[in-house]
Amino acid sequence: MFENRLLRGIFGPKRDEVPREWRKLNIEELKSRRMTWAGHVARMGKRRGVYRVLVKKPAGKSPLGRHRR
């Protein structure tokens, strides 16, 4: 439920043509848009940051706590 809520915030609402009203995306539409996005990222070049995040796993561990400035 939490993941779907975040995806709805990212993808935004959808406007229906017949009643001409805005509505939330259902689960099937969220999956479809997510797969479309994954295909778009897969076609990107290997030097792009988004592609590297999608394909590879980060090496090492991140430090605990907040960033120190």
NORQUIBEL-V604888 format. One record per residue. N is the residue number from 0. OMEGA is omega in degrees with one decimal (NA if undefined). Layout:
n:omega
N:OMEGA
N:OMEGA
This chain:
n:omega
0:-178.9
1:-179.7
2:178.7
3:178.2
4:177.5
5:179.5
6:177.0
7:176.8
8:-180.0
9:-174.5
10:177.9
11:-178.3
12:178.1
13:179.4
14:176.7
15:-178.0
16:-173.2
17:178.8
18:-179.1
19:177.8
20:176.8
21:177.6
22:177.3
23:175.8
24:175.6
25:-172.4
26:-179.7
27:178.5
28:176.4
29:178.9
30:-179.6
31:179.9
32:179.2
33:177.8
34:176.0
35:179.0
36:179.7
37:176.5
38:177.2
39:-179.5
40:-179.8
41:179.1
42:179.0
43:177.1
44:-177.2
45:-179.8
46:-178.9
47:-177.4
48:-179.0
49:178.9
50:-179.3
51:178.5
52:-178.5
53:-171.3
54:-171.2
55:173.9
56:179.3
57:179.7
58:177.1
59:-179.3
60:175.1
61:-179.1
62:178.5
63:175.9
64:-177.5
65:178.7
66:177.6
67:-179.8
68:NA
